[in-house]
Amino acid sequence: MRPADLLWIPASAVAAYDIVPDVLARRGQAAVRHGPAASGVVALSFDDGPHPEITPQVLAALEAASARATFFMVGENVRRHPELVRRIAAGGHAIGVHTDHHRHAWLCPPARMRAEIAGGLEAIVATVGARPLWFRPPWGAFNATSFRCARALSLRIALWSCDAGDWLPGTSGAAIERRVVRGLQPGAIIDLHDGGQTPAGCAAMARALPAVLAAAVARGLRADHIGALFDLPPLGPLSGLTP
Ligand SMILES: [Zn+2]
């Protein structure tokens, strides 16, 4: 076998397992990036939490504005902060799956990918006694298994129409506010972070959040959880969970 052949085989396997599904998800209908504009709703979503300091600040801002949102949680953080998770569910917010350990799909073979999605789901179910309806893959990255697994668990896949950029090193609250306000359109899904590897960005986001929510009101938009864009409840009954 020629060296070129040795390169071609793993490259084609990577393309079939990771890159092709990823591109199809971003361009096709498999993942939701935007809701109907007629809804008059903007869906703020917070990834990577819950975090014991940032998430309560986010909840306080949402409660002050009578707004609801979606929290895409990492399973290991759910197990660390169950009271916070239950408080979020009691507030009428949606909770979505963001894997169990925040793994990138392109680095997960099939068994690992299934364990990451199922583990993240089970952590939420065990904590709130209801089932999430949404899955957001970390970094928005897919592989072939993540599609099949999400479908088998009746999880809809949600990406976003606006990236707050609160994960960018050195970003400021003013820059986050500017990026989000630019994306505040009817049906928009906004991606923000209340946990993860950029605590300074999360803190800046939390400080900017009241101004973002005020801007949504000024535009006649209702900030609500992602299911409100599609006439779905924030969480589903356990009876609908596929084993
Ligand atoms: Zn994430």
Residues whose N, C-alpha, C, O or C-beta is under 5 A from the ligand:
A	BS01	ZN	D47 D48 P138 W139
